C-alpha cells in the first residue's frame, strides 16, 4: 500500500470518501535452534474506536522454540487451533479492502481502509512469509 503521509485526517470514519483506518499488531515468537527466527503467531486488527475487527492465532511454519511468554503471553495451547497464514492474509485483505475490488483501490475515495500501526514494516514483513 502506498505511503500517504499525514495529509488525510483518518479520525472521521463517517465520511464515506474516507472510511477510516485499521490498526494492526502482530505477536512474534522465536523459532530455530536458537529461538531467534521471528515467527508471526498472532494477529489483531482494531478500528479507530478500538473495536476488535479480527483476531487470530497463526500456524507457525516451523516449530516454536521460544514462546517469549513473558512478552507475548502466548503459550503452546494458544496455537493448537491456529489458522494457516494464507487464510489470515486473505482475511486481513478482506477487512482492508472493505468490499472494494483490489483493482479499484485508490487514495482519493473508495471504501478501502488505511492500515496503521507501530513498527508496521515489521508486522507486514512477518505476515508475508
PyMOL commands that place a pseudoatom at each C-alpha (Angstrom):
pseudoatom trace, name=CA, resn=UNK, resi=1, chain=A, elem=C, hetatm=0, pos=[0.000, 0.000, 0.000]
pseudoatom trace, name=CA, resn=UNK, resi=2, chain=A, elem=C, hetatm=0, pos=[1.476, 3.390, -0.885]
pseudoatom trace, name=CA, resn=UNK, resi=3, chain=A, elem=C, hetatm=0, pos=[2.602, 5.757, 1.841]
pseudoatom trace, name=CA, resn=UNK, resi=4, chain=A, elem=C, hetatm=0, pos=[0.334, 8.793, 2.045]
pseudoatom trace, name=CA, resn=UNK, resi=5, chain=A, elem=C, hetatm=0, pos=[1.957, 10.762, 4.826]
pseudoatom trace, name=CA, resn=UNK, resi=6, chain=A, elem=C, hetatm=0, pos=[-0.226, 12.672, 7.257]
pseudoatom trace, name=CA, resn=UNK, resi=7, chain=A, elem=C, hetatm=0, pos=[-2.271, 14.710, 4.789]
pseudoatom trace, name=CA, resn=UNK, resi=8, chain=A, elem=C, hetatm=0, pos=[-5.568, 12.898, 5.439]
pseudoatom trace, name=CA, resn=UNK, resi=9, chain=A, elem=C, hetatm=0, pos=[-7.413, 13.052, 8.742]
pseudoatom trace, name=CA, resn=UNK, resi=10, chain=A, elem=C, hetatm=0, pos=[-8.344, 9.433, 9.428]
pseudoatom trace, name=CA, resn=UNK, resi=11, chain=A, elem=C, hetatm=0, pos=[-10.320, 10.163, 12.577]
pseudoatom trace, name=CA, resn=UNK, resi=12, chain=A, elem=C, hetatm=0, pos=[-13.648, 10.870, 10.897]
pseudoatom trace, name=CA, resn=UNK, resi=13, chain=A, elem=C, hetatm=0, pos=[-14.704, 7.498, 9.536]
pseudoatom trace, name=CA, resn=UNK, resi=14, chain=A, elem=C, hetatm=0, pos=[-18.268, 8.717, 8.954]
pseudoatom trace, name=CA, resn=UNK, resi=15, chain=A, elem=C, hetatm=0, pos=[-17.193, 10.290, 5.659]
pseudoatom trace, name=CA, resn=UNK, resi=16, chain=A, elem=C, hetatm=0, pos=[-17.722, 7.599, 3.014]
pseudoatom trace, name=CA, resn=UNK, resi=17, chain=A, elem=C, hetatm=0, pos=[-14.819, 9.039, 0.998]
pseudoatom trace, name=CA, resn=UNK, resi=18, chain=A, elem=C, hetatm=0, pos=[-12.518, 8.235, 3.930]
pseudoatom trace, name=CA, resn=UNK, resi=19, chain=A, elem=C, hetatm=0, pos=[-13.757, 5.034, 5.539]
pseudoatom trace, name=CA, resn=UNK, resi=20, chain=A, elem=C, hetatm=0, pos=[-11.146, 5.199, 8.257]
pseudoatom trace, name=CA, resn=UNK, resi=21, chain=A, elem=C, hetatm=0, pos=[-8.151, 3.299, 9.424]
pseudoatom trace, name=CA, resn=UNK, resi=22, chain=A, elem=C, hetatm=0, pos=[-7.391, -0.133, 10.747]
pseudoatom trace, name=CA, resn=UNK, resi=23, chain=A, elem=C, hetatm=0, pos=[-4.576, -0.692, 13.223]
pseudoatom trace, name=CA, resn=UNK, resi=24, chain=A, elem=C, hetatm=0, pos=[-2.665, -3.953, 13.159]
pseudoatom trace, name=CA, resn=UNK, resi=25, chain=A, elem=C, hetatm=0, pos=[-0.427, -5.659, 15.669]
pseudoatom trace, name=CA, resn=UNK, resi=26, chain=A, elem=C, hetatm=0, pos=[1.367, -8.972, 15.278]
pseudoatom trace, name=CA, resn=UNK, resi=27, chain=A, elem=C, hetatm=0, pos=[2.967, -11.008, 18.027]
pseudoatom trace, name=CA, resn=UNK, resi=28, chain=A, elem=C, hetatm=0, pos=[6.086, -12.937, 17.187]
pseudoatom trace, name=CA, resn=UNK, resi=29, chain=A, elem=C, hetatm=0, pos=[7.688, -15.882, 18.904]
pseudoatom trace, name=CA, resn=UNK, resi=30, chain=A, elem=C, hetatm=0, pos=[11.049, -17.496, 18.294]
pseudoatom trace, name=CA, resn=UNK, resi=31, chain=A, elem=C, hetatm=0, pos=[11.892, -20.422, 16.058]
pseudoatom trace, name=CA, resn=UNK, resi=32, chain=A, elem=C, hetatm=0, pos=[15.043, -22.227, 15.054]
pseudoatom trace, name=CA, resn=UNK, resi=33, chain=A, elem=C, hetatm=0, pos=[17.657, -23.839, 17.257]
pseudoatom trace, name=CA, resn=UNK, resi=34, chain=A, elem=C, hetatm=0, pos=[18.495, -20.552, 18.985]
pseudoatom trace, name=CA, resn=UNK, resi=35, chain=A, elem=C, hetatm=0, pos=[14.905, -19.227, 19.085]
pseudoatom trace, name=CA, resn=UNK, resi=36, chain=A, elem=C, hetatm=0, pos=[15.876, -16.090, 17.179]
pseudoatom trace, name=CA, resn=UNK, resi=37, chain=A, elem=C, hetatm=0, pos=[13.856, -16.608, 13.984]
pseudoatom trace, name=CA, resn=UNK, resi=38, chain=A, elem=C, hetatm=0, pos=[10.816, -14.322, 14.097]
pseudoatom trace, name=CA, resn=UNK, resi=39, chain=A, elem=C, hetatm=0, pos=[7.558, -16.262, 13.644]
pseudoatom trace, name=CA, resn=UNK, resi=40, chain=A, elem=C, hetatm=0, pos=[4.246, -14.426, 13.443]
pseudoatom trace, name=CA, resn=UNK, resi=41, chain=A, elem=C, hetatm=0, pos=[1.728, -16.337, 15.566]
pseudoatom trace, name=CA, resn=UNK, resi=42, chain=A, elem=C, hetatm=0, pos=[-0.920, -13.775, 16.479]
pseudoatom trace, name=CA, resn=UNK, resi=43, chain=A, elem=C, hetatm=0, pos=[-2.643, -11.007, 14.516]
pseudoatom trace, name=CA, resn=UNK, resi=44, chain=A, elem=C, hetatm=0, pos=[-5.057, -8.408, 15.812]
pseudoatom trace, name=CA, resn=UNK, resi=45, chain=A, elem=C, hetatm=0, pos=[-6.911, -5.683, 13.890]
pseudoatom trace, name=CA, resn=UNK, resi=46, chain=A, elem=C, hetatm=0, pos=[-8.886, -2.874, 15.524]
pseudoatom trace, name=CA, resn=UNK, resi=47, chain=A, elem=C, hetatm=0, pos=[-10.742, 0.115, 14.136]
pseudoatom trace, name=CA, resn=UNK, resi=48, chain=A, elem=C, hetatm=0, pos=[-10.346, 3.743, 15.186]
pseudoatom trace, name=CA, resn=UNK, resi=49, chain=A, elem=C, hetatm=0, pos=[-12.703, 3.246, 18.123]
pseudoatom trace, name=CA, resn=UNK, resi=50, chain=A, elem=C, hetatm=0, pos=[-10.667, 0.251, 19.327]
pseudoatom trace, name=CA, resn=UNK, resi=51, chain=A, elem=C, hetatm=0, pos=[-13.379, -2.202, 18.269]
pseudoatom trace, name=CA, resn=UNK, resi=52, chain=A, elem=C, hetatm=0, pos=[-11.921, -5.613, 17.566]
pseudoatom trace, name=CA, resn=UNK, resi=53, chain=A, elem=C, hetatm=0, pos=[-12.215, -6.389, 13.858]
pseudoatom trace, name=CA, resn=UNK, resi=54, chain=A, elem=C, hetatm=0, pos=[-10.146, -9.562, 13.728]
pseudoatom trace, name=CA, resn=UNK, resi=55, chain=A, elem=C, hetatm=0, pos=[-8.050, -11.717, 15.982]
pseudoatom trace, name=CA, resn=UNK, resi=56, chain=A, elem=C, hetatm=0, pos=[-6.340, -14.950, 15.023]
pseudoatom trace, name=CA, resn=UNK, resi=57, chain=A, elem=C, hetatm=0, pos=[-3.536, -17.207, 16.059]
pseudoatom trace, name=CA, resn=UNK, resi=58, chain=A, elem=C, hetatm=0, pos=[-1.345, -18.144, 13.093]
pseudoatom trace, name=CA, resn=UNK, resi=59, chain=A, elem=C, hetatm=0, pos=[0.211, -21.555, 12.489]
pseudoatom trace, name=CA, resn=UNK, resi=60, chain=A, elem=C, hetatm=0, pos=[3.976, -21.089, 12.594]
pseudoatom trace, name=CA, resn=UNK, resi=61, chain=A, elem=C, hetatm=0, pos=[5.797, -22.519, 9.557]
pseudoatom trace, name=CA, resn=UNK, resi=62, chain=A, elem=C, hetatm=0, pos=[8.387, -24.230, 11.783]
pseudoatom trace, name=CA, resn=UNK, resi=63, chain=A, elem=C, hetatm=0, pos=[8.317, -25.405, 15.402]
pseudoatom trace, name=CA, resn=UNK, resi=64, chain=A, elem=C, hetatm=0, pos=[8.375, -22.713, 18.080]
pseudoatom trace, name=CA, resn=UNK, resi=65, chain=A, elem=C, hetatm=0, pos=[11.437, -22.929, 20.291]
pseudoatom trace, name=CA, resn=UNK, resi=66, chain=A, elem=C, hetatm=0, pos=[10.884, -19.767, 22.341]
pseudoatom trace, name=CA, resn=UNK, resi=67, chain=A, elem=C, hetatm=0, pos=[7.342, -18.603, 23.115]
pseudoatom trace, name=CA, resn=UNK, resi=68, chain=A, elem=C, hetatm=0, pos=[8.645, -15.410, 24.750]
pseudoatom trace, name=CA, resn=UNK, resi=69, chain=A, elem=C, hetatm=0, pos=[5.691, -15.838, 27.120]
pseudoatom trace, name=CA, resn=UNK, resi=70, chain=A, elem=C, hetatm=0, pos=[6.803, -13.017, 29.423]
pseudoatom trace, name=CA, resn=UNK, resi=71, chain=A, elem=C, hetatm=0, pos=[6.479, -10.600, 26.480]
pseudoatom trace, name=CA, resn=UNK, resi=72, chain=A, elem=C, hetatm=0, pos=[3.806, -12.163, 24.246]
pseudoatom trace, name=CA, resn=UNK, resi=73, chain=A, elem=C, hetatm=0, pos=[1.641, -14.010, 26.756]
pseudoatom trace, name=CA, resn=UNK, resi=74, chain=A, elem=C, hetatm=0, pos=[1.387, -16.778, 24.151]
pseudoatom trace, name=CA, resn=UNK, resi=75, chain=A, elem=C, hetatm=0, pos=[1.538, -20.437, 25.133]
pseudoatom trace, name=CA, resn=UNK, resi=76, chain=A, elem=C, hetatm=0, pos=[1.666, -23.695, 23.210]
pseudoatom trace, name=CA, resn=UNK, resi=77, chain=A, elem=C, hetatm=0, pos=[-2.045, -24.189, 23.974]
pseudoatom trace, name=CA, resn=UNK, resi=78, chain=A, elem=C, hetatm=0, pos=[-2.900, -20.908, 22.206]
pseudoatom trace, name=CA, resn=UNK, resi=79, chain=A, elem=C, hetatm=0, pos=[-1.530, -22.277, 18.938]
pseudoatom trace, name=CA, resn=UNK, resi=80, chain=A, elem=C, hetatm=0, pos=[-3.389, -25.628, 18.966]
pseudoatom trace, name=CA, resn=UNK, resi=81, chain=A, elem=C, hetatm=0, pos=[-6.190, -24.295, 16.731]
pseudoatom trace, name=CA, resn=UNK, resi=82, chain=A, elem=C, hetatm=0, pos=[-4.112, -21.696, 14.893]
pseudoatom trace, name=CA, resn=UNK, resi=83, chain=A, elem=C, hetatm=0, pos=[-5.109, -20.757, 11.356]
pseudoatom trace, name=CA, resn=UNK, resi=84, chain=A, elem=C, hetatm=0, pos=[-2.943, -21.137, 8.250]
pseudoatom trace, name=CA, resn=UNK, resi=85, chain=A, elem=C, hetatm=0, pos=[-1.047, -17.977, 7.310]
pseudoatom trace, name=CA, resn=UNK, resi=86, chain=A, elem=C, hetatm=0, pos=[-2.703, -17.828, 3.869]
pseudoatom trace, name=CA, resn=UNK, resi=87, chain=A, elem=C, hetatm=0, pos=[-6.163, -17.771, 5.472]
pseudoatom trace, name=CA, resn=UNK, resi=88, chain=A, elem=C, hetatm=0, pos=[-5.104, -14.967, 7.829]
pseudoatom trace, name=CA, resn=UNK, resi=89, chain=A, elem=C, hetatm=0, pos=[-3.589, -12.956, 4.971]
pseudoatom trace, name=CA, resn=UNK, resi=90, chain=A, elem=C, hetatm=0, pos=[-6.810, -13.237, 2.963]
pseudoatom trace, name=CA, resn=UNK, resi=91, chain=A, elem=C, hetatm=0, pos=[-8.949, -12.141, 5.915]
pseudoatom trace, name=CA, resn=UNK, resi=92, chain=A, elem=C, hetatm=0, pos=[-6.734, -9.110, 6.557]
pseudoatom trace, name=CA, resn=UNK, resi=93, chain=A, elem=C, hetatm=0, pos=[-7.013, -8.050, 2.910]
pseudoatom trace, name=CA, resn=UNK, resi=94, chain=A, elem=C, hetatm=0, pos=[-10.780, -8.543, 3.007]
pseudoatom trace, name=CA, resn=UNK, resi=95, chain=A, elem=C, hetatm=0, pos=[-11.019, -6.212, 6.010]
pseudoatom trace, name=CA, resn=UNK, resi=96, chain=A, elem=C, hetatm=0, pos=[-8.697, -3.608, 4.475]
pseudoatom trace, name=CA, resn=UNK, resi=97, chain=A, elem=C, hetatm=0, pos=[-10.369, -3.613, 1.046]
pseudoatom trace, name=CA, resn=UNK, resi=98, chain=A, elem=C, hetatm=0, pos=[-13.732, -3.288, 2.821]
pseudoatom trace, name=CA, resn=UNK, resi=99, chain=A, elem=C, hetatm=0, pos=[-15.714, -4.703, -0.094]
pseudoatom trace, name=CA, resn=UNK, resi=100, chain=A, elem=C, hetatm=0, pos=[-13.781, -2.812, -2.757]
pseudoatom trace, name=CA, resn=UNK, resi=101, chain=A, elem=C, hetatm=0, pos=[-12.189, -4.707, -5.615]
pseudoatom trace, name=CA, resn=UNK, resi=102, chain=A, elem=C, hetatm=0, pos=[-8.400, -4.618, -5.462]
pseudoatom trace, name=CA, resn=UNK, resi=103, chain=A, elem=C, hetatm=0, pos=[-8.201, -3.108, -8.954]
pseudoatom trace, name=CA, resn=UNK, resi=104, chain=A, elem=C, hetatm=0, pos=[-10.294, -0.132, -7.800]
pseudoatom trace, name=CA, resn=UNK, resi=105, chain=A, elem=C, hetatm=0, pos=[-8.476, 0.690, -4.547]
pseudoatom trace, name=CA, resn=UNK, resi=106, chain=A, elem=C, hetatm=0, pos=[-7.431, 4.340, -4.636]
pseudoatom trace, name=CA, resn=UNK, resi=107, chain=A, elem=C, hetatm=0, pos=[-6.367, 7.096, -2.304]
pseudoatom trace, name=CA, resn=UNK, resi=108, chain=A, elem=C, hetatm=0, pos=[-8.937, 9.652, -3.454]
pseudoatom trace, name=CA, resn=UNK, resi=109, chain=A, elem=C, hetatm=0, pos=[-12.033, 7.845, -2.278]
pseudoatom trace, name=CA, resn=UNK, resi=110, chain=A, elem=C, hetatm=0, pos=[-13.494, 4.398, -2.284]
pseudoatom trace, name=CA, resn=UNK, resi=111, chain=A, elem=C, hetatm=0, pos=[-14.165, 2.019, 0.550]
pseudoatom trace, name=CA, resn=UNK, resi=112, chain=A, elem=C, hetatm=0, pos=[-10.676, 0.658, 1.263]
pseudoatom trace, name=CA, resn=UNK, resi=113, chain=A, elem=C, hetatm=0, pos=[-9.300, 1.403, 4.709]
pseudoatom trace, name=CA, resn=UNK, resi=114, chain=A, elem=C, hetatm=0, pos=[-5.898, 2.768, 5.648]
pseudoatom trace, name=CA, resn=UNK, resi=115, chain=A, elem=C, hetatm=0, pos=[-3.541, 0.479, 7.563]
pseudoatom trace, name=CA, resn=UNK, resi=116, chain=A, elem=C, hetatm=0, pos=[-1.717, 1.968, 10.530]
pseudoatom trace, name=CA, resn=UNK, resi=117, chain=A, elem=C, hetatm=0, pos=[0.414, 0.557, 13.304]
pseudoatom trace, name=CA, resn=UNK, resi=118, chain=A, elem=C, hetatm=0, pos=[3.557, 0.792, 15.358]
pseudoatom trace, name=CA, resn=UNK, resi=119, chain=A, elem=C, hetatm=0, pos=[6.533, -0.770, 13.551]
pseudoatom trace, name=CA, resn=UNK, resi=120, chain=A, elem=C, hetatm=0, pos=[4.210, -1.536, 10.650]
pseudoatom trace, name=CA, resn=UNK, resi=121, chain=A, elem=C, hetatm=0, pos=[7.061, -2.723, 8.422]
pseudoatom trace, name=CA, resn=UNK, resi=122, chain=A, elem=C, hetatm=0, pos=[7.925, -5.487, 10.906]
pseudoatom trace, name=CA, resn=UNK, resi=123, chain=A, elem=C, hetatm=0, pos=[4.308, -6.652, 11.140]
pseudoatom trace, name=CA, resn=UNK, resi=124, chain=A, elem=C, hetatm=0, pos=[3.880, -6.713, 7.372]
pseudoatom trace, name=CA, resn=UNK, resi=125, chain=A, elem=C, hetatm=0, pos=[7.206, -8.465, 6.947]
pseudoatom trace, name=CA, resn=UNK, resi=126, chain=A, elem=C, hetatm=0, pos=[6.244, -11.286, 9.307]
pseudoatom trace, name=CA, resn=UNK, resi=127, chain=A, elem=C, hetatm=0, pos=[2.894, -11.681, 7.522]
pseudoatom trace, name=CA, resn=UNK, resi=128, chain=A, elem=C, hetatm=0, pos=[4.401, -12.150, 4.073]
pseudoatom trace, name=CA, resn=UNK, resi=129, chain=A, elem=C, hetatm=0, pos=[6.333, -15.327, 4.904]
for i in range(1, 129): cmd.bond("trace and resi %d" % i, "trace and resi %d" % (i + 1))
show_as sticks, trace
zoom trace
